[in-house]
Amino acid sequence: MKLLIATIFKEFLQLVRNRVLLFLVSACPIILLGVIPLSFDGSTRFRAGVCDMDGSYESQKMLGELSNSRLFESVFYFGSMWEAEREMDRGSLDLIVCFAPGGVQIVLDGTFPRRALSSLYSTEKILFLSDDVPVVFQTLFNAGRRYNHFSLISLIVLVITLIGTALVTLNLVKERESGLEEQLRATTINRFVYFSGKFIFFVLLCLFEIILCLLFCKLVYGLENQGSFAGYLIVNMVFLFPLLGIGFVIASYSNTQLRAVYILTIVLILLIMLSSMFTHLSSMPQWAAATRFVNPVYYGIESSRMVIFKGASVWDIAPLLGWMLILGLFLNSLAFFRFRKA
């Protein structure tokens, strides 16, 4: 036990004595959470072009509703479709609404598919929602419809992923390059205590980062945790098990920090982009969605969203936690035997 505590204390001293690393660990997560969510809040407004070839009372009424809607930044009137399409070619319009005697024609700018679908939904909601059949909209799990709350969970997981894997990987490789690993082999510290000390220290460090990020999000953005705080910490402790295992495995295959950075960059880009962090799982092709079963970042994001947004308990997300434990056991065992043979 004394050797384990000494190993953990050694890791703590290495962090404190490196001022640059200490700044990155403490300040950078707050800077990221303070800047990035403000840059995309999801409040999209559209530019519409209108051609009224009908001139009826119904078309005039629809035009008034379209012009008075807050969903549209500006509404321009054109005498012909040719003029409106020319403005769309210049990038000045997101959609064109043409009122003709035979019906209503909507032309979308498909350069950005998500924006095009949003503009189509907004237009249909304004023009074709009948007053005779009232529709009541109710939003669950994010009643304020704040887009940055959705992104905050992804950013917290992203920060923990980068800090957890990068620090443990570079820490192991740096000790190997400096000869400290060879010196530790000559002491009474065995391989299990060496790994356990690093694992426990980085778990505690990441949990501190999680608490710091969650507190910042609550004070600045009003993010409320609908679930149990203890349950959220348990989720992240299990999530860190395979996450640190990835760092151990990369370090076991890297003899220099430069090689470790290359491998780490490729692995993290693949895991993050295929984890539904920036897109929904249903928008992925089948082969890409299937990679989630071996992607711990996906399980970390899904379990975090379920706890914070839906108030899920640990028992509700037990399958996700189980898969993370299996991945963590496999990765850490692989790294342990790789270092044992080295």
Phi, psi and omega in degrees: 000321180296321178295322179295315179296321179295323178294318178296319179294325177299317179296323179294318179295321178298323179288316184292323183285343177263099187292324180296314179294323178296321177294317180298321183287323187268320188263323186299318177302321179292322179295317180297314180290337180274341185250310189298313181299334180283343183275343175216096181261000176080001180276091184263131174237145191246159176249119186245143171249137186237133173237115181257095177267353184266307180075016181275174180294320181295318180293323178295324179293317178295323178298320178296318178295323180292320182289328183273356182284140177283349180284347183246127179289319180206150178232121181250144181253134181232150180277342181210160178293330180298318178294319181293317179294328177295320177292325177293322176299329178281352181086017182269348183230147174262333178203159177234130177247118182246119177266112180240161179302332181275353181147195182248129178247132180241125179249126185249148171272107185271017178300318176245102188302319182294320178293323179295317179294322179294319179294322178295317179297317180296320180293316179297322181296324182280315190273327192244012176274112185288139177287339181285337181239087182293138179243129180254122179263132178228125182254123178260155172069357173196066191299330179283353181053041180267116185292327183291338175295322178295319181286334181297319179297317179296321181291322178298314178296322179296317179298315180294323178297314181293314182293314184297309183285317184293314183295314182291324179294308182292329178296314180294316182291323179296319178295327178290318180293323182281350181089001180294326179296319178295323178293322180291332178294334180279353179266185180277000179284119178274174185296322182294316179294322180299312179290319182297320179297316178295317182298313182295319182296314183288332173295315179296320179296316180292324176296323175297318178297320180296314179297318179297315180294318181294320178294320178296317180295326179289319183285323186269315187253355180071027179288122181256134176272108182285344180258197180274137178294320177296321177296323178294322177293322178296318178302315182287329174296318177291323179296324180289339180299305176286333182295312177291331175299323176298317178297319178296318181294316179297319179294327180290338179258007184239129177263341179229159179292329179296315178295321180297320179295319179299310181296318181298319180297313181296314183295315183292322178298316179296313182294319183289315183289337179259016187256007185064024177288323183245356179211156180282152182299327182290341179271001178267150171294164188298320181293324179287322178294331181291340180289349181296336183291340178242020182245104181294334180294323178298314180295323179295319180291312182298316180293323179293318178296321181293322181287313186283316183276317187258353180069031182290146177270176179297325180290330180291330182249025181302320178299320178295318179295323179297317178295322178294322178295320179295314178297318180295320178296318180294313184293316181291325176295318178298315180294320181298315180288329177295316179289332181291326180279340183290000000 
